[in-house]
């Protein structure tokens, strides 16, 4: 299955999601087309599986980055989180193309929005428990910060698979400044 996902990710980067087909994926992976259908119902299911794989990696990197902070404050948590995401985008450019440049698959869109809510809830819990945010800070305000970060990444990666560093840095400032309003 990883071989199929890796082949699909390469093709997405080269041709975009619109150019992706199970036949092309099978050819790139060196497997019969029929074998793909043992695991996936079609192209959209493969794209969604890529997103699941890549967001799981993002979650692991974020958790590692945030829990590894020696003296966390709101800004360091925001920066660690956003930089963890960027590190996965650099490693998994297929996700950049799927999420930041395509957003045509409703299942992917719904999954990523729900993922943003989960990330916000996790960060909210961490920040409140660490004494960084006031306990009465609504999770919805952290969700807003995550969605703003999402838009920053969309703009930063719009034309460059490596991301426009100056936009990412300004995005860290923007999200940090907003969340510092709720700091203890």
Protein Blocks (a to p, Z undefined) as FASTA:
>chain_A
ZZmmmmmmmmmmmnojmlpcfklmmmmnopafklmmmmpgbjklmmmmmmmmmmmmmmmm
mmmmmmmpmbacfklmmmmmmmmmmmmmmmmmmlmmmmmmnomafklmmmmmmmmmmmmm
mmmmmmmmnomacfklcfklmmmmmmmmmmmmmmmmmmomnbpfklmmmmmmmmmmmmmm
mpZZ
